């Protein structure tokens, strides 16, 4: 079968891959929580192995989704998930790799924006983008005093790009199909995950932060990956 035929042929939903992704995500969350509760037991290794594995499996899910909304959309989403995978590694390793992690996720959100612009105009309508930017600005204002001066500019840029990603996905969904609404859910939940992460880092620690951050993060990536597959009806995208 040619590559073009493989890309347009309808593929069944990969239940085994979905279960493997869920298991890896649960292991990543459990490893983070257990390591925080008792660092001496070595649970950190479970988190280090399972966290990037879950993201890699979501990458495979997006790659296998058939038929795709478009080859261009798939490429940009895959690039965004790959950037997220790099960010996962930077943020979980020992040492302060916050800025490299921020840059990796900045790249990821830029790729997602490019994906969402493939079949829609920028900020059309404008109110979803305005709402997301306002949400980002509010969080930034509330956290401002706790952010170290050298990090303020990178954080401002990151919040602006993240909010643009969420706003563009939301705007696209207002005149799109079920797949575009999946992408919008994922983008908005991604914003929520990063908000909790920011509050935990700059104002925290928050109770059970790893649970809320990672659960929202994997759900966000899952929905964005699922949005790669074109659906005949809105119900098929659920």
N, C-alpha and C positions, 0 to 999 in steps of 0.2 A: 504494500500500500504506500502511495506517495505521501510526502509530508503534508501537502495541501489537502489530500483526502482525509488524512488522519485528523487535521485541524477542524474539518467541517463535519466529520461523522459524530453522531450523538454518542456520548459515553455514559454508561450507568454511573450512578452516584457511588463512589468508592467507600462502602461502609467500613471495610477493614482499615483503610487509611484514616477514616474519621475516628474510629475507636483507638487506634494507635496514637493519634494526635491528642485525644482526650487523656489517655493514660500518661503521656509525656508531660502534658500541662499540669495534671494533678500531681505528678511526681516532682515537677519543678516547684510548685507552690508548697507542697509538703516539705521538700528539702529546705526551702528558704525559711519556713516557719520553725522547723525543728532545729535548724542551725542557729536561729535567733534565740530560741529557748535554751539551748545547751550547746554552745560552740565546740565543746570538747569531744563530742561524740562522732564527729566526722560527717555529719549530714550535709555539710557544704558541698561535698563531692556529688551527691545526688542532685543537688540544685544545678551545679556546674554542667553536669552531663545532660540533664533533662531539659533545662531551659532552652539552649540552642537547638536541641533535637526537636522540641515541639514546634519552634519557628520553622525549622527545615522541613518538617512534615507538612506544614501549612503551605510552604513554597511548592512542594510536590503537588499538593491539592490544586493550587492555581495553575500549575503547569499542565496537569492532566485534564482540567475542565474542558469539556467538549459539548457543543460547539462554543467557541469563544465569542464574546461581544464583538471583538475584532482582534487581529494579530497585534496591532499597535497597543491596544488596551492591555492585553496579556503581557506584553514585553515591559511596559511601564509598571504594572502591578508587580511582576516578578522582580524588577529592579528595586522597587520599594520594599518588598519583603526581604530581599537580600541585604539592603541597607539596614533594615530592622534587625536582622540576624547579626550583623556586625555590631550594631549598638548593644544588643544583648550581651555579647562577649565583652565589650569594653566596660559596661556598667556592672558586670558581676565579678570581674577579676579583682584580686587584691590591689590596693593602691588607689589613688584618686585619679581615675580615668573618666571623670564626669564630662570634661570638655570634648575628648574624642568621641564619647558616646553621644553627646549632644550633636556633634557634627554628623555622625552616622545617621541619626534619626532625622536631622535636618535634610540630608540627602534623600532619605526615604520619603519624607513628606513632599519634597519637591517632585519626586517621581510619581507619587499618587496624584498630585495636582496635575501633572502632565497627562496622566491617564484620564482624569475626569474632564480635561479640556478637549479630548479627542472628538467628542460628539456633542459638545455644548459650549456656549459662549461663556466668557468669564463674567462671574457675578450677575447672571441673568436668571432670576431677579436678584436685586442687590440686597434685599433684607436678610437672607440667611447669612451672607458674609458679614453684614453689619452686626448681626446678633452674635456671631462667633467671635468677632473682633472685640466686641464689648465685653463678652465673657472673659476673654483672655486678658483684656486690659484691667478688668476688675480683680482677677486673681493676681495679676502682676502688682497692682497697687497695694493689695493687702499683704503681699509677701515682700514688698520692696525693701523695707528696713532690715529684713533678715538675709537678703542676698548680698554676698560680698561684692565690693566695688568692681574687682576685675571680671566678675561673672555677669554683671548687669547688662552690658551690651550684647554678649552672646545669648543671654536669656531673652532679651527683648526681641532679637531677630528670630529666635526659635519660636517664641509665642506667636509672633506675627505670621510665620510660615505655617505653623500648626493650625492656627485659627483660619487662615486662608484655605488650607486643605479641607477642614471641616465645612467651612462656608460654601466652597465650590461644590463639594459632594452633595450638600443639602440643596443648593440651588439646582443642581443637575437633576436631583430626584423629584423636584416639583413638577417636572414635565417629562419624566422618564418612566421606565417600566419597573418590574419587580427587581431586576438585577441592580438597577441604579439606586433603588431604595435600600437594598442590602449594603451597597457601598456607603451610602449616607449613614446608615446605622453604625457601620464599622468606623467611619471617620469621626463621628460624634462621640462614640464610646472611647476611641483613641484619645480624644481630648480629655475625657473624664479620667482615664487612666493616668495620663501625664499630669493632670491637676493634683490627683492624690499623691503621686510621686513627688511633685514639687512641694506640697505641703509637708510631706513626711521628711524631705531632705532639709528644707529651710526653716520649718516651724515645728517639726515633729519632735520625737517619734510618735507616729499615730498607732493606735492599737490595731494589730492584724494588718498592717500596711501591705505586706507582701501578698496577702490573700486578695485584697481589693485591687491593688495595682496589676498583678499578674492575671487575675481572672478577667478583668476588663480588657487588658492588653491582648490576651489570646482570643477573646471573643471578637475584639475589633479586627484583628488580622484575619480571623476565620471568616467574618462577614465580607471583608474586602476580597479575600481569595475566592469566596463563593460567587462574588459578583462578576467574576471573569466569565462564567458560563451563561450564555444567552438563554433566556427562558421564553417559552411560547406564551405563557400566561403569568400573571402576577403570582398565582398560587404556587407555581412550580419553584419560585425563588425562596419560599419560606424555609 
